[in-house]
Amino acid sequence: MSDFWSRQFACGNKKCNGTLIPVELEDNKKENKVKALGKCPICKKSYQFSLPGDKEAVTNWIGVVFDHMFLCTSCGNASLKTRRIDGHPSSGYTISVWCTRCNEVGERKIDGTFFHYLGPKVLEVTQKETRNFCPNCGANMPLGSAFCAKCGNRIKK
């Protein structure tokens, strides 16, 4: 992963000191640019900017962007599960995701041009074992738990 691209794809708020979570990538073939939309899980601000669209540049930044794409925009954890994928290579894809930690539901939009890069990551996220986390103490719990074994908090269904 390139440190240069990690710094480029970061929240502008110095207090957050974090990487943006990409929620949308759109190829602009006319200008050889990629429009990216990212959201900071700390300050909740959204940022839109352009990334270079030539093949060499894409291979440099694509790993950084996709490594962060399946982090939750609410809690920032790598706890997303793919719920549904809709779309087509010519029109792009919408990936519906759900955070197993904070229960936030969201979407990622990917231009069809980049989806082949994403396939293995989507498969990994789809097959990941889903677990609950206690909203009170954060303890990891099996799915279907009514109470947290660590603090006794009742888990809402």
Secondary structure, DSSP 8 states (H G I E B T S, - for coil): --HHHHHHTB-S-TTT--B-EEEEEEEETTTTEEEEEEE-TTT--EEEEEEE-SHHHHHHHHHHHHHHHTS-TTT--S-EEEEEEEEETTTEEEEEEEETTT--EEEEEE-TTTHHHHHHHHHHHHHS---EE-TTT--EE-TT-SB-TTT--B---
